Amino acid sequence: MPPEQFRPYSFDSPRTVRTVAAVGFGLGIALALSAVAPLASLLLMVVSAAFWVKSNNAINRRRVLEIYALLARIGDGEFAATQPDSSDELTLRLQRGVARAQRGYSEALARAEVERDDLRTLLSAIRTGLIALDSQLRIRSANDVAQAMFGLAAIDYRGRLLAEVVRQPELLQLVDDALRADSTTLREINLSGTTVELLTAVADPVRRRDGSSDGLLLAFDDISKIRRLENVRIDFAANVSHELRTPITNINGYLETLLEIGTDDPTQVAHFLGVIHRNTNRLSTLVEDILLLAFLDQRRAGSQLEFSQTAVLAVANDAIEQLSGVATAKEMRIDVRIDPALRFCVNASLVSQALLNLVSNALKFAPAKSTVVVTALLAEGQVRLTVADGGPGIDPVHLPRLFERFYRADKARSRELGGTGLGLSIVKHIAMVHGGSVDVECPSQGGTLFTLRIPQGYRMADPI
């Protein structure tokens, strides 16, 4: 309400004295909570003025009411509110006290906003999810990471019970255990229905100054990727051991047999040596594939490779020539449809190895007397090399894991045909070291289609 519309209260009235003092006190408390000390003197001025007004009716009531209105505007959030200087000495002193308090408040508010923004930036930058609960297990706040982990961003979660918002039994059990133990509780929890599979969760009690409980602080770290990598490492070690054991066992067995029976039977000796030779080749191929994967896994692998402008057709022909004997044995044809003028910047031997692996797979699994088609085209700055066959295709359930090391869609048949289980993983890593990718699809008409995408002008930059 504007000052001129105030009813002219009697300044002898206790109500008026209480009102002026209350405004000063309320503003003082509000600013004190914001760490603003300058209002202490202003509060004393307001209270003193109120009692001075009570004892001196000569004061200009309109000016005091303007001060009252100014304080009310400041209390309502108009921190820059001002009024013309008064000719009355006490009123002017009050005005200047208000202005000084306003400056102090503005400075403290600016500092608080900077600290708030810094805290928000810090909480957003860390990859740990944080949720603060009060003593009734209601959610006080959560940072962006925690909101994403538990899907809180789409709902109004503040002030609601954790059990209402987060339907994760293991997490709720952790909170309950932490309250009972009244100490920091740490454990791994599995999540369901979220993009995060596994978390390390810490529940830490929050205490007031008197030592009583004021809720819990929950901290979460996503360890899903770490655990998957650990499982991959464990599986890789187990698979390598198994794959190496098989040919070594065969070689050892046939050598022991030769030592026992001697070399009197040339036919039998030739058969045993043939088996030993095949297993030795298999062992050599497996070791070479493992070493190649180990090299491609290195962070600086790309910086150790030579990239040059090469004709796509030349790279494809190099791979296909190495498989001509296999194709002839199965009476299969490899149809190459590549423009001789198409070129890209690659490590030719690695891309040739990738194509060799893809075409070799097609020759192994496609029926005899069928055709494998190899094509290449330029699209969106990428050379897309495709290898299509007319085989039985791949069950869609296997497609997401097809490029994992030692993963086989048909384990028995793959080993029977001599595969190491690393070929497609090598193709994926060769694509990655060139800044590209590889994928597979099974068309409705049958067969399998692998697509190797490599940027036409890509050059691997040295990592920092």
Secondary structure, DSSP 8 states (H G I E B T S, - for coil): --GGGS----TT-HHHHHHHHHHHHHHHHHHHHTT--THHHHHHHHHHHHHHHHH-TTS-HHHHHHHHHHHHHHHTT-TT------SSHHHHHHHHHHHHHHHHHHHHHHHHHHHHHHHHHHHHHS-SEEEEE-TTSBEEEE-HHHHHHHT-TTS--TTSBHHHH---HHHHHHHHHHHHHTS-EEEEEE-SSSS--EEEEEEEEEE-TTS-EEEEEEEEEE-HHHHHHHHHHHHHHHHHHHHHHHHHHHHHHHHHHHHHH-S--HHHHHHHHHHHHHHHHHHHHHHHHHHHHHHHHSTTTGGGS--EEEEHHHHHHHHHHTTHHHHHHTT-EEEEE--TT-EEEE-HHHHHHHHHHHHHHHHHHS-TT-EEEEEEEEETTEEEEEEEE-S----GGGGGGTTSTT--SSHHHHHHTT--S-HHHHHHHHHHHTT-EEEEE--TTSSEEEEEEEETT-------
